[in-house]
Amino acid sequence: MPISPSFANALSRLIRPAGRPDRPYAYADAGHGYDRFGMHPSFVEFGDALVTPLYDRYFRVLSYGGEHIPASGPAILAANHSGNLPIDGMMLYADVIRHTNPPRIPRPVADHFVTALPFISTLFARAGVVGGTRGNARALLEGGEMLMIFPEGVPGIIKRFSERYQLQEWRPGHCELAIRHSAPVVPVGIVGAEEQLPQIGRIPLPDGMPLPFIPVPATLIPLPVRYHIHYGEPLRFDLEYKPSDADNPEIVREAARRVKAKVQQLLDDGVKARKGVFA
């Protein structure tokens, strides 16, 4: 039986930390309580309430540079991806909500197989996750929303432990979107997720599966590493290029190289500055 918005709201009130008031999430109501992609603020609040113990007490997230998150208008968060499980996406999502006022709902852009998962895909959609199609991205950016994109995709999240904090192939699509829709790109470096589930082996999967293999972690549950989320200054490609430049592959690739370099620098500096994996 599907969960209704009122039930989700009641659950979130039950599990949210004592004393925390309701937050006024801004969203584009399509006329029936949900936005055009099925997102509803009651589910956003419910999901955030579920994540709060992990954010506050287990991973003890520290955030830096939140002032770089645009308060309004179209924007793209471009972050590294790692950890064998997409917990880094959950922590970044919760962090954005906490560091914008009024809270902005970031729209995570998921790989195609995520939106095909039974039941889970519906819950993700209710919280704001969208499939990574051009049409979806265009509609959201034209509506003044913020996309959360991991340009490394699956190769980033399942890379070997020995490759931690080394960015994998950096897909340039986020820069095409940024140039075409005049959206600033905020580079994000997430430190900590690389060590949450060290990979010690791989089980190959047949061709055609969403993943090339199943990673075998050293522990059954993620380690209580400390997350450090670093936001860099927004890259304003809209001030350098006109929207039609999004059709120029060289310009798009060069813009993506610049974003990747910024994210890598945030990671290098963040790893160097932290006191330890669990500190």
Summary of the structure (lengths in Angstrom):
residues: 279
radius of gyration: 18.3
end to end distance: 42.1
largest distance: 52.0
contacts: 865
relative contact order: 0.16
helix: 41%
strand: 15%
